[in-house]
């Protein structure tokens, strides 16, 4: 297997090397194809920063119920989240940039969840995993928050009770696509 980029019939670059989590990089002109073949790639600083962000997501551990078992299974060898650059589960919120809320969030746990979210450095993203985290699930009572989006802003919702590990991997890919399409704030004054 070579590390040379592969071109489709339409002339668009599909992936570079063996990076399984790579999103397609558009290259359409003759000049761009010649530059890629000679090992030179031109891009913008924004695209490089976004590439670094979506290629190395570090999730914070926040498993609250049965969905946490599926989240742990996703990090194991069979499903291997490491293929998508999301392999290092962090116990410290100061080292994480993605919070995966898996399970029901009680009224007592909501302030703790918000505190951990506030301790995460910017930029940060949230994945709501399962019906209980997304909408309260079957627990329609006073003790359970009816959707974690009432406590923290959520970027990707995963349905299911419990959702399969494949659904979490799909949510990670959707989050990577969202990060790749995001724009950096203006650095000018």
Secondary structure, DSSP 8 states (H G I E B T S, - for coil): ---S-EE-TTS-EEESTT-TT---B---SHHHHHHHHTT-----HHHHHHHHHHHS--EE--B-STHHHHHHHHHSTTT-GGGGT----BSSGGG-SEEEEES--BHHHHHHHHHHHHHS-SS-EEEEESHHHHH-TT--STTB-S-GGGTS--SEEE-STT--HHHHHHHHHHHHHHHHH--------
